[in-house]
Amino acid sequence: MADATTGCVLSAMGMVNALGRDPEESWPRLLAGDQSCFRVREDLVPGRRLLVAEVAGPLPAVPERLSAYACRNNSLALAAIEQIHSEISEALNIHGRDRVGVVIGTSTCGVSEAEAAIRVQVETGRLASAFDYAQLEYGGAASFVAELLGVGGPAYTISTACSSGARALVSARSLLALDVCDAVICGAADSLCGLTTNGFTALQAISETITNPCSANRDGLTLGEGSVMFLATRGAEGVRLSGIGESSEAHHMSAPDPGGAGAESAMRQALEDAQRAPEDVAYLNLHGTGTPLNDAMECPAITRVFEAPPLSSSTKPLVGHTLGAAGGMEAGFCWLMLRNAEAGELLVPPHCFDGEVDEALAGVPLAAPGMRAPVGAVMTNSFGFGGNNCTLVLELEAS
Amino acid sequence: MIGVAIQRWAAWSPGRSDSQAWKAWAAEPQPLVEEGAPDARFLPAMLRRRCSPLARVMLTAAFECCGESDRAEAPTVFASRHGNINESVVLFERLARREPLSPTRFSHTVHNAQAGLFSIAAGNRRGSSSIAAREDSFACGFLEALAFLQRTPERPVLLVVGDVPLSPTFAPLVEEARCTYAVALLLSRGAGPELRFERVAERREAGRLPWPDAVEFLRWYLSGEQRLVLSGPGGGWAWQRELPAGD
């Protein structure tokens, strides 16, 4: 039986976000630092023109037989799953449906559809008839995927705010190691809705411009949406989930511990779990939300863990903060970096901001467009509401 | 099959708060009470005020289940089918009327609010997961707890499962036993009477038990019966006792 540290390979990945309908579309735009995907929405927060990273164009429809699950969140998930459908079918054939599991991270599910249903109720006294509770309840995100694909193994949703997507991969690795599953469809989906846009507005956490992580002028995050789905298996060729670090903050529901102890602990654990030294890390994908508090906590935590921090970037100025999907999405970008390495070098997504580095955050090298790093381990940070931290290390399966 | 031991347990439902009351219930089980809330006096007043009814119930079981060191040192899994959806409904109604949201109320609608509050109240900095799996939320929570034991076998993990009756807005859409409850289990590898846990082909008819799965598990655990099978939509789960029951 494979052990925990060698046992989990992310053998296929599909994604959809504001940069593109699939990696072929989004990867070149990510590397180019293309910020043209942000749009203004005036219908989300009353009286505010809100900049968001929305997925443009029509999404695949949830099949009629699963209409109880029909919501934007599940259509985003479906768009990502369709890209790895043949790999999933193959895994179901090889292992049998009962040995394949599903773990999905989300913070929204069908909140948007529930909002619409309740708008109708406030006006007419009855919920909108198209609404089904399966759209809204968190568990619906996983059972939709399981029913869609005919998966018979365990299927559950993880919802730990902005670390949900990263945690889904963590659980997938453990389900393989526990020998409960031989393959796990794991990933995340999150969709723009009134609750999150108005909630973060109330927290005064949304930037007036496209988010500016690590800038002296940063004033908040920019929300996005999307989905990423992986097929996690044992032993196949691909990208290995080699390190996991997890911690809680014991501090505050919506603000990180300014000391960054939780973030630091998650990064150290992930390195230890991957049996890697700090200098083995070639790239770090920052949580980098662009809120004053996050970046002020994260960057010093990095410089404590890494004597010479690796080349780093936040990809949130490119796809927005996709909340429950963010940890998975950013693991997806790391996956693309490893899979698309050229001549022993990783192509690094640039850190797009106004260029005015906050001096208090100095010491973390922020990637400019076109930069490369020698192939090595890559790390991604996710820090969620409720003080839920998760750091992942990914690397290429040693050949 | 995965071996696991239950080091301690605790549960709360209106009118039943200690182990004696639950043992009496298990000997003569009956449907649980719908509404009620624990006083949760162990929480500092400021945190207690912020707790949703669900958070009060789940934190009460969690604190009761752990001594001080486990409370601070155990990784945690919080499993709930509905989570804080009742709190979200209030915000959905405000949004429908185009009213602004309270930042505090918004941050307490997240599914991991219970986990966050527990971490703050207990000073717990370990990893934590919050899950939901429709009718299968207890078994999947149990599995998620085993996932923590897989990663850190030396450290007992605290599983807390609970729900409160769904708001009248959505309640007519869901068929289930309506009650307020939380069950907390401190799970470990290797100490105490061992249970074996596995995925099985057996399935139970949907619709089913007059109380939630976690409470049925507790009834079984206290009963001395050899084997328990629970199932959600996808398949079944079996727990089997390795040793005869004994206190």
Interface residues (C-beta under 8 A of the other chain):
Chain A: A4 P46 D98 S107 V111 A114 E115 I118 R119 Q121 V122 E123 L127 D132 Y133 A134 L136 E137 Y138 G139 G140 A142 S143 A146 E147 V151 G152 G153 P154 A155 Y156 T157 I158 S159 T160 A161 R167 V170 S171 S174 L175 A177 L178 V180 G194 L195 N198 G199 F200 T201 A202 L203 Q204 I244 E246 S247 S248 E249 A250 H251 H252 M253 S254 A261 G262 S265 G384 F385 G386 G387 N388 C390
Chain B: I2 R50 P75 T76 R81 H82 G83 I85 S88 V89 L91 F92 E93 L95 A96 R97 R98 P100 L101 S102 P103 T104 F106 S107 H108 T109 V110 H111 N112 A113 A115 G116 L117 S119 I120 A122 G123 N124 R125 R126 G127 S128 S129 S130 I131 A132 A133 R134 D136 S137 A139 C140 L143 E144 L146 A147 F148 Q150 R151 T169 F170 L173 V174 R199 A201 P233 G234 G235
